[in-house]
């Protein structure tokens, strides 16, 4: 019930619309209830009545005229508005849930995304949320309407013949027991099936992104086998679910099929005995259909509701994912940053295991406006260190101070707003060049965008694109070269104009011409700002105010290029090796 109760919070704002929909639905389902009564009236009070032919025809035409008016004039708008409002309410609730989920997705830590496939997240937001719509339309509307229809049918049947009505509902307890027995396990099987589908979607999402790698290694057959394994797991879960669902339908539908036979047999006996009119028998058989059709729909509803509840469980399981990085109760806005920073005994681990410690006892002082280069072999902890500054992760021990204040005292978004980052692996959205630059400052003018692009040495190549700044760059910027993508990334940092800069190996994967253009842009950008550079090529950071050599998560050497070269230590050896390689 926990998931249902939580889901009702999304439903609550639309309770009035749901009530209106149910009232309209009651009218819709009540109208067909008139048909068996019409049948009884025609048989007993028109055809079998002691009247002249003209009187019989007059009564028949009057009754039929009223019924045609009800079914042709009144029922269509009732049907339309019931369907419209039911779907409208369901869609609005799904909109609200997805809105909250997207907000949740943006707050989850990078640690979560490092351990979770994007496709699985998408499956919960799209597939599972869509499945919960059934709870609104079926559970909160149709279910009650079907129950109301059953109650109305039983009420009318009681006015016609009490013993026959008792025979009609004698199997209800057995029906209820069957529902309870079968649907408990069905919910578990539905969750397992949904999880297997999410895994297939996650695997597929990853492989679609990796098609160039699959093609380049000619491993299509190998990947087909791996996908078949995932797909087979889903098939097994789907068949388990289908098998149990089929058993449920076999038992429950058998009960709903036997009940009318009992009624027909008993009613026929009563007519033969002279205790019942033919019109009442015919009307009763018609009402049995009205009684058991809703029951059959309730069987279907139970199945779809079980699927909806299982999806609901998965949605709230996702919503319950904890945030690693949260604002403290006394967090303040980060304003007027000058840029001095201090790392005090900073250690960091991705897990609880001491063997996973990435940084150990880092102490570092940076004055405002300084350019600090972090160098060393791959895996030493350079990128991890700079990812602690915008609080993508929080330190395990120690603290990081910005202008003398622990960065954990600031509101996370306001802190990140003061930082501009350029990564080695630049991510561009599939939209236009203009849209991607605007990420630095949504709402900026076209003139500001062009100025930022010029500062990043990007304006010229952008102007030469087919639609200029409106050119779509494709998924992850696939239509652009590495250097072009990097210059767009730099342009959005120019547009943002932050007091702190972080370049995470921003030029390491580029050709020399692109590197030169980008290096020029980055040096312009770094003026009068505190700048952190994670660098692989040491020749690009010789101008830095402070070079920090990090190995195995610890600071080994600190100094200017000249100081470190004169010491002839680790940095000197690394620099010499790179010069020889060149």
RAHULIN-V899866 format. One record per helix or strand of 3 or more residues. SS is the DSSP state (~ for helix, > for strand). FROM is the first residue (numbers start at 1). LEN is the number of residues. If there is no record, write none. Layout:
# RAHULIN-V899866
SS_FROM_LEN, SS_FROM_LEN
This chain:
# RAHULIN-V899866
~_2_11, ~_15_17, ~_34_14, ~_53_55, ~_110_6, ~_118_43, ~_162_7, ~_172_38, ~_211_6, ~_220_53, ~_278_42, >_341_9, ~_354_3, >_357_10, >_371_5, ~_382_6, >_397_6, ~_407_3, ~_412_5, >_419_5, ~_433_6, ~_446_10, ~_459_5, ~_468_3, ~_475_3, ~_482_15, >_500_5, ~_512_15, >_530_5, ~_538_3, >_546_6, >_554_6, ~_561_7, ~_570_12
